[in-house]
Amino acid sequence: MRLHFRAGFGKMRRMLARVWSAAVNGIDAFPVEVEVSAGFGDTRIVIVGLPDAAVRESQDRVTTALTSSGFKVSYGRTTINLAPANVRKEGPNFDLPIALGMLAASGQIETDQLDNFMCVGELALTGAVRPCKGVLPIAIRAQQERRTGVLVPVENAAEAAVVEGLQVIPIQNLREATGFLEGSVPLRPVRVNLREVFDQPRDDDVDFAEVKGQESVKRALEIAAAGGHNVLLIGPPGTGKSMLAKRLATILPPLTLAEALETTKIHSIVGLLPAGQGLLTRRPFRAPHHTASDAGLLGGNINPTPGEISLAHHGVLFLDELPEFKRSVLETLRQPLEEGRVTIARAAGVMTFPSQFMLVAAMNPTPDGKMPQESRSSPREIQNYLGRISGPLLDRIDIHVEVPPVQFREMTSLHQGETSAQIRARVVAARERQQTRYAAKPGLTCNARMAPREMKAFCRLDDPTKTLLQMAMAEYQLSARAYDRILKVARTIADLAGAAQITTDHVSEAIQLRSLDRQLWG
């Protein structure tokens, strides 16, 4: 960058300055060149380059922050261009780079470091730098652009520091930022030890050992966790459906570094990353209310942002009282469940967000909560209630399991079941077998994500097992998609048992986990 200075602030000639920043598009960031021109004319600040209202308002925040920090606001026309000019810029993240560009263009700071760093941050009227959203994808973009480092708010420093090979400079206020760039204020870069972050012991608030009885349901959830399968829990109220679902996250395998980075990026963009936490190491568990709209579940609004299914990426999406969700909302889940991503088209553009989640749904079997043979609801009422869930959506749920009432002797028993740690050990071992099997298949991490080609290679059946499956298909009138789901679940059951070949025992258990919906839906 070239800066031209002339003695005397009031006699300066037209000057140009350039500061690098970035903006988020989808879950990734793109570089934004903040160009500032300070010259003659009426005293006015003009921001161009498709800024939204928050960016246009930055001129008032920035000018007040400059004067509060002891700097001068230059007289004459100041033009600020945010390039590329054909992409809309949103949010207050450009306050800090705009302020630095105005100071450089007016000759109030002299530095050759502006090309080496990306800058983001919202300015308070006092000149303090406030935290902002999307810092992790911006730091990743800075690394890809071969920048030396990033200037970020102190609260976002740990988040950006998970990107290796990048100097992350924590900034508290505008004066500190200018002092660092000029070399008068030494600031130590923030560093994060990723090994220590992942090695932190788990401290779960809930545990499977607290659940009395329900051994068959626990087994079904263990299979689901081992293979990444979707689950539907059906049972009367008070049987522990929600309790069991909330404990599913405690037996899932830990996130890999790549999964953690992708999950953290999504939460960073939405602004849900816990303060001071640089990386999410626990699989997310999202439980939206049944009044959620399709935009809240899928993402969207005027400017597309991730919804609940993307916030549950690499984790669990729990839908309690499944029939109470609008049918139109539930039908929008079909594509994400099948493809692992959601594409949203709006006037502002087309965005694709990742959504590889485990769907765990819970529901009552009838409107009054009782099993059909005990229900006082009429057959038509039961049919209308169950009809809120379509067959294609049910076919995309691998495991359907009944959650019966807990017996009195089980509730009062002093016997403690297996802990989440014990179950998780088996789940992790089964996932490791899958990772070894799919080592040559990038992106394939669990059995639930197998494509037809992988199923043909890794789900071979002998003749007795084929005969058993053929009989089940005929008796329960299962679809081709349900056939695939049974094979995938059987493959997971075999992995839990440490078996290389799928046997009749594995397929038989997988069929049992698909038969309940046929008893209710016909």
C-alpha positions in Angstrom: 0.0 0.0 0.0 1.2 3.5 -0.8 0.3 6.5 1.4 1.2 10.0 0.4 1.6 12.6 3.2 2.0 16.3 3.2 2.9 18.4 6.2 0.0 20.0 7.9 -3.3 18.2 8.5 -5.4 21.1 7.2 -3.4 21.4 4.0 -3.5 17.8 2.9 -4.1 16.8 -0.7 -6.3 14.0 -1.9 -5.1 10.7 -0.4 -6.0 7.0 -0.8 -5.8 4.2 1.7 -6.6 0.5 1.6 -7.5 -1.8 4.5 -8.4 -5.5 4.2 -11.5 -7.0 5.8 -13.9 -9.9 5.0 -17.6 -10.7 4.9 -19.4 -14.0 5.3 -21.4 -15.6 2.5 -23.1 -18.8 3.5 -20.6 -20.4 5.9 -17.5 -19.1 4.1 -15.9 -15.7 4.0 -14.7 -13.6 1.1 -12.2 -10.8 1.2 -13.4 -7.2 1.2 -11.1 -4.4 0.1 -12.0 -1.2 2.1 -10.8 1.7 0.0 -10.9 5.2 1.6 -10.4 8.4 -0.3 -10.0 11.7 1.6 -10.0 15.0 -0.3 -11.7 18.3 -0.9 -15.3 19.3 -1.2 -18.2 19.5 1.1 -17.7 17.7 4.4 -19.4 14.4 3.9 -18.8 10.7 4.2 -20.2 8.4 1.5 -20.1 4.6 1.7 -20.5 2.7 -1.6 -20.3 -1.0 -2.5 -23.8 -2.3 -1.8 -23.8 -1.6 2.0 -26.8 -2.5 4.1 -28.3 -0.2 6.7 -25.9 -1.3 9.5 -22.9 -0.6 7.2 -24.3 2.8 6.2 -24.8 3.7 9.9 -21.2 3.0 10.6 -20.2 6.5 9.5 -21.8 7.9 12.6 -20.3 5.3 14.9 -16.9 5.6 13.3 -16.7 9.4 13.4 -17.8 9.5 17.0 -15.3 6.7 17.9 -12.5 8.7 16.2 -13.2 11.9 18.1 -13.6 9.9 21.4 -10.2 8.3 20.8 -8.5 11.6 20.3 -8.3 11.6 16.5 -9.6 14.2 14.0 -12.3 13.8 11.4 -11.0 15.2 8.2 -12.8 18.0 6.5 -14.0 17.5 2.9 -15.5 14.6 1.1 -14.5 11.1 2.3 -15.5 8.2 0.0 -15.4 4.7 1.3 -15.7 1.8 -1.2 -16.3 -1.8 -0.2 -15.1 -4.0 -3.0 -16.3 -6.2 -4.7 -19.1 -3.7 -5.3 -21.5 -6.3 -6.7 -21.9 -8.2 -3.4 -24.1 -6.9 -0.6 -22.2 -6.1 2.7 -24.0 -6.6 6.0 -23.5 -5.9 9.6 -21.2 -3.7 11.8 -18.0 -5.8 11.2 -16.5 -3.1 8.9 -16.4 -0.3 11.6 -12.8 -1.0 12.6 -11.3 -1.3 9.0 -13.2 1.8 7.9 -11.8 3.8 10.9 -8.3 2.6 10.2 -8.7 3.5 6.5 -9.9 7.0 7.4 -7.0 7.5 9.7 -4.5 6.3 7.1 -6.1 8.4 4.3 -6.0 11.5 6.4 -2.4 11.0 7.4 -3.0 10.5 11.1 -1.3 7.1 11.2 1.8 5.9 9.3 2.1 2.2 8.8 3.0 -0.4 6.2 1.2 -3.2 8.0 -2.3 -2.7 6.6 -1.8 -5.1 3.7 -0.6 -7.8 6.1 -3.7 -8.0 8.3 -7.4 -8.5 7.9 -9.4 -6.4 10.3 -13.0 -6.9 11.7 -14.8 -5.4 14.6 -17.7 -3.2 15.6 -16.8 0.2 17.2 -18.6 1.6 20.3 -18.9 5.4 20.5 -16.1 5.4 23.0 -13.7 3.7 20.6 -13.9 0.3 22.2 -14.0 -2.7 19.9 -17.1 -4.9 20.3 -17.3 -8.6 19.4 -18.9 -9.6 16.1 -20.2 -12.7 14.3 -18.4 -14.9 11.8 -14.8 -14.4 13.0 -13.7 -18.1 12.4 -14.6 -18.2 8.7 -12.9 -14.8 8.3 -9.7 -16.1 10.0 -9.8 -19.1 7.7 -10.1 -16.8 4.7 -7.2 -14.6 6.0 -5.0 -17.8 6.1 -6.1 -18.7 2.5 -5.2 -15.2 1.4 -1.8 -15.6 2.9 -2.2 -12.7 5.3 0.1 -12.4 8.3 -2.7 -12.2 10.7 -6.0 -10.7 11.8 -7.0 -7.9 14.1 -10.1 -9.0 16.0 -12.0 -8.1 19.1 -10.6 -9.6 22.3 -13.8 -11.7 22.8 -13.3 -13.3 19.4 -9.6 -13.9 19.7 -9.8 -17.6 20.9 -12.2 -18.3 18.1 -9.8 -17.0 15.4 -6.8 -18.6 17.1 -7.9 -22.2 16.2 -6.6 -21.4 12.7 -3.0 -22.5 12.7 -0.2 -20.4 11.2 -2.1 -17.1 11.7 -1.2 -14.2 14.1 -4.4 -13.3 16.0 -4.1 -9.9 17.5 -6.7 -9.1 20.2 -7.9 -5.5 20.0 -9.7 -3.7 22.9 -10.1 -0.3 21.4 -9.2 1.9 18.3 -6.2 3.4 20.0 -4.7 0.0 20.6 -5.2 -1.0 17.0 -3.5 2.1 15.6 -0.6 1.7 18.1 -0.1 -1.9 17.1 0.0 -1.1 13.4 2.5 1.7 14.0 4.6 -0.5 16.2 4.3 1.6 19.4 2.0 -0.8 21.2 3.3 -4.4 21.4 0.4 -6.9 21.5 1.0 -10.6 22.0 -0.8 -12.9 19.5 -3.4 -15.3 21.0 -2.6 -19.0 20.6 -4.8 -22.0 21.3 -3.5 -25.5 21.9 -6.0 -27.7 20.0 -4.8 -30.9 21.6 -5.6 -29.5 25.0 -9.0 -28.3 23.8 -9.9 -31.8 22.6 -8.4 -33.6 25.6 -10.6 -31.8 28.1 -12.7 -34.3 30.1 -16.4 -34.6 29.3 -18.7 -33.2 31.9 -22.2 -34.3 30.9 -25.1 -33.0 32.8 -27.1 -36.2 32.0 -26.2 -39.9 31.8 -27.9 -43.0 30.6 -27.3 -44.6 34.0 -30.1 -42.3 35.3 -32.7 -43.9 33.1 -34.7 -46.8 34.7 -35.6 -49.7 32.5 -36.1 -49.1 28.8 -33.3 -51.5 27.9 -34.6 -52.1 24.4 -34.8 -48.4 23.7 -31.3 -47.9 25.0 -30.1 -50.6 22.6 -31.9 -48.9 19.7 -30.3 -45.6 20.5 -26.8 -47.2 20.8 -27.3 -48.6 17.3 -28.4 -45.2 16.1 -25.4 -43.5 17.6 -23.0 -46.1 16.2 -24.2 -45.7 12.6 -25.5 -42.2 12.6 -29.1 -43.4 12.0 -32.3 -41.4 12.4 -34.7 -42.5 15.1 -38.4 -42.2 15.8 -39.5 -42.9 19.4 -43.2 -43.7 19.8 -44.9 -44.1 23.2 -47.4 -42.7 25.7 -46.6 -39.5 27.6 -44.3 -39.9 30.6 -42.4 -43.0 29.3 -39.1 -41.1 29.0 -38.9 -40.3 25.3 -37.5 -36.8 25.9 -35.2 -38.1 28.6 -33.7 -40.7 26.4 -33.3 -38.4 23.4 -31.4 -35.8 25.5 -29.0 -38.5 26.6 -28.2 -39.6 23.0 -25.7 -36.8 22.7 -23.7 -38.3 25.6 -22.9 -41.5 23.7 -22.0 -40.0 20.4 -18.3 -40.2 19.3 -16.2 -37.0 19.8 -15.9 -34.5 16.9 -12.9 -34.7 14.6 -11.0 -31.5 14.0 -12.5 -31.0 10.6 -16.0 -31.6 12.0 -15.4 -29.2 14.9 -14.2 -26.5 12.6 -17.2 -26.8 10.3 -19.6 -26.9 13.2 -18.0 -23.9 14.9 -18.2 -21.9 11.7 -21.9 -22.3 11.6 -22.4 -21.3 15.2 -20.0 -18.4 14.8 -22.0 -17.0 11.9 -25.2 -17.1 13.8 -23.6 -15.7 16.9 -24.2 -18.7 19.2 -20.6 -19.5 20.0 -20.1 -19.3 23.8 -18.1 -16.3 24.9 -14.4 -17.0 25.1 -14.7 -20.5 23.5 -12.7 -20.9 20.4 -13.9 -24.3 19.2 -16.9 -26.5 19.7 -15.7 -30.0 20.7 -19.1 -31.4 21.7 -21.7 -32.5 19.1 -24.6 -30.0 19.1 -28.0 -31.0 20.3 -30.8 -28.8 19.0 -34.4 -29.1 20.1 -36.7 -26.5 18.3 -40.2 -26.0 19.4 -43.0 -27.5 17.4 -44.2 -24.0 16.4 -40.9 -23.4 14.4 -41.4 -22.1 10.9 -39.7 -23.6 7.8 -37.3 -20.6 7.8 -36.4 -21.2 11.4 -35.8 -24.9 10.8 -34.1 -24.7 7.4 -32.7 -21.2 7.5 -33.6 -18.3 5.3 -35.3 -15.0 5.9 -34.4 -12.1 3.5 -30.7 -12.7 3.9 -30.2 -16.5 4.1 -28.7 -17.6 7.4 -28.3 -21.2 8.9 -31.4 -22.7 10.5 -31.8 -25.3 13.2 -30.9 -28.2 10.9 -27.6 -26.6 10.1 -26.9 -25.7 13.7 -27.4 -29.4 14.4 -24.7 -30.3 11.8 -22.6 -33.3 13.0 -25.0 -33.5 16.0 -28.6 -34.2 16.9 -31.8 -32.5 15.9 -34.6 -33.5 18.3 -38.2 -32.9 17.3 -40.5 -33.6 20.2 -44.2 -34.0 19.6 -43.5 -34.7 15.9 -47.1 -34.6 14.6 -47.6 -31.1 16.2 -45.1 -29.6 13.7 -46.7 -28.2 10.5 -46.7 -30.8 7.8 -45.2 -28.3 5.3 -42.3 -27.8 7.8 -41.7 -31.5 8.2 -41.8 -32.1 4.4 -38.9 -29.6 4.0 -36.7 -32.0 5.9 -36.8 -34.7 3.2 -34.0 -33.2 1.0 -31.6 -32.4 3.9 -32.1 -35.9 5.4 -31.3 -37.4 2.0 -28.5 -35.1 0.8 -26.9 -33.8 4.0 -27.3 -30.2 2.9 -30.0 -27.6 2.4 -30.1 -25.1 -0.5 -32.0 -21.8 0.1 -32.9 -19.5 -2.8 -33.8 -15.9 -2.0 -33.7 -12.6 -3.8 -30.4 -11.9 -2.0 -28.9 -15.0 -3.5 -28.7 -18.8 -3.3 -27.0 -20.3 -0.2 -26.1 -23.9 0.6 -25.6 -24.9 4.2 -24.4 -28.3 5.5 -27.0 -30.3 7.5 -25.6 -33.7 8.2 -27.5 -34.4 11.4 -29.1 -37.3 13.3 -32.9 -36.8 13.4 -34.4 -38.0 16.7 -38.2 -37.6 16.8 -40.7 -38.4 19.5 -44.4 -38.7 19.3 -47.5 -40.2 21.0 -49.1 -43.1 19.1 -52.6 -41.5 19.3 -54.1 -38.0 20.0 -54.8 -39.0 23.6 -51.4 -40.5 24.1 -52.5 -44.2 24.4 -51.7 -47.1 22.2 -54.4 -47.6 19.4 -56.0 -50.6 21.1 -56.4 -48.7 24.4 -57.2 -45.3 22.9 -60.6 -43.6 23.2 -60.0 -41.6 20.0 -62.0 -42.7 17.0 -60.2 -44.5 14.1 -60.6 -41.4 12.0 -59.1 -39.2 14.6 -56.1 -41.6 15.0 -55.8 -41.7 11.2 -55.8 -37.9 10.9 -53.2 -37.7 13.7 -50.8 -40.2 12.2 -51.4 -38.8 8.7 -49.6 -35.6 9.7 -46.4 -37.5 9.0 -46.0 -38.6 5.4 -44.8 -42.0 4.3 -41.7 -40.6 2.5 -40.6 -38.9 5.7 -41.1 -42.1 7.7 -39.0 -44.0 5.1 -36.1 -41.6 5.8 -36.1 -42.5 9.5 -34.0 -45.7 9.9 -35.2 -46.9 13.3 -38.7 -46.9 14.7 -38.9 -48.0 18.3 -41.7 -48.2 20.9 -41.1 -46.7 24.3 -43.4 -48.6 26.7 -44.4 -47.4 30.2 -41.8 -48.1 32.9 -42.9 -50.9 35.3 -43.1 -50.1 39.0 -40.4 -52.6 39.9 -38.0 -51.0 37.4 -38.6 -47.5 38.9 -38.0 -48.7 42.4 -35.0 -51.0 41.6 -31.6 -50.1 43.0 -29.9 -51.6 40.0 -28.1 -49.0 37.9 -27.8 -49.5 34.2 -24.8 -48.9 32.0 -23.3 -45.4 32.0 -23.0 -43.2 29.0 -19.3 -43.7 29.0 -19.6 -47.5 28.8 -22.1 -47.3 25.9 -20.0 -44.6 24.2 -16.9 -46.9 24.2 -18.8 -49.4 22.1 -20.1 -46.7 19.8 -16.6 -45.3 19.3 -15.3 -48.8 18.5 -18.0 -49.3 15.9 -17.3 -45.9 14.3 -13.6 -46.8 14.1 -14.5 -49.9 12.2 -16.5 -47.8 9.8 -13.7 -45.3 9.3 -11.3 -48.1 8.5 -13.8 -49.6 6.0 -14.4 -46.2 4.3 -10.9 -44.9 4.4 -10.9 -44.7 0.6 -14.2 -42.9 0.6 -13.7 -39.2 1.4 -16.7 -37.7 3.2 -18.2 -41.0 4.2 -18.0 -41.3 7.9 -20.8 -43.6 9.0 -23.1 -46.4 7.7 -26.2 -44.1 7.5 -24.4 -42.1 4.7 -23.7 -45.1 2.5 -24.6 -44.7 -1.2 -25.9 -47.6 -3.3 -22.4 -48.3 -4.5 -21.0 -48.7 -0.9 -24.0 -50.8 0.1 -23.4 -53.2 -2.7 -19.8 -53.6 -1.7 -20.2 -53.7 2.1 -23.7 -55.1 2.8 -23.5 -58.5 1.0 -25.9 -61.1 2.3 -25.9 -64.9 2.1 -28.9 -66.8 0.8 -30.7 -67.5 4.2 -30.3 -63.8 5.1 -31.7 -62.7 1.7 -34.7 -65.0 2.2 -35.4 -63.6 5.6 -35.3 -60.0 4.2 -37.5 -60.9 1.3 -40.1 -62.3 3.6 -40.1 -59.2 5.7 -40.4 -56.9 2.6 -43.5 -58.8 1.6 -45.1 -59.0 5.0 -44.6 -55.4 5.9 -44.9 -54.0 2.4 -41.7 -52.1 2.8 -40.4 -49.7 0.1 -37.1 -49.8 -1.6 -35.9 -47.0 0.6 -36.9 -49.0 3.7 -34.9 -52.0 2.3 -31.8 -49.8 2.1 -32.4 -48.5 5.7 -32.6 -52.1 7.0 -29.4 -53.0 5.3 -27.6 -50.0 6.8 -28.9 -50.7 10.3 -27.9 -54.3 10.0 -24.4 -53.3 8.9 -24.2 -51.1 12.1 -25.4 -54.0 14.3 -22.7 -56.2 12.8 -20.1 -53.5 13.5 -21.2 -53.3 17.1 -20.7 -57.0 17.3 -17.3 -56.8 15.6 -18.6 -59.0 12.7 -17.2 -58.6 9.2 -20.3 -60.3 7.6 -24.0 -59.4 8.1 -25.9 -62.4 9.4 -29.5 -63.3 9.9 -29.3 -62.2 13.5 -28.3 -58.7 12.5 -30.9 -58.4 9.8 -33.6 -59.8 12.1 -32.9 -57.1 14.7 -32.8 -54.4 12.0 -36.3 -55.6 10.8 -37.7 -55.4 14.3 -36.5 -51.8 14.4 -38.6 -51.0 11.2 -41.8 -52.9 12.0 -43.5 -50.6 14.5 -44.5 -47.9 12.0 -46.2 -50.6 9.8 -48.3 -51.6 12.8 -49.5 -48.0 13.3 -49.6 -46.6 9.8 -50.6 -49.9 8.2 
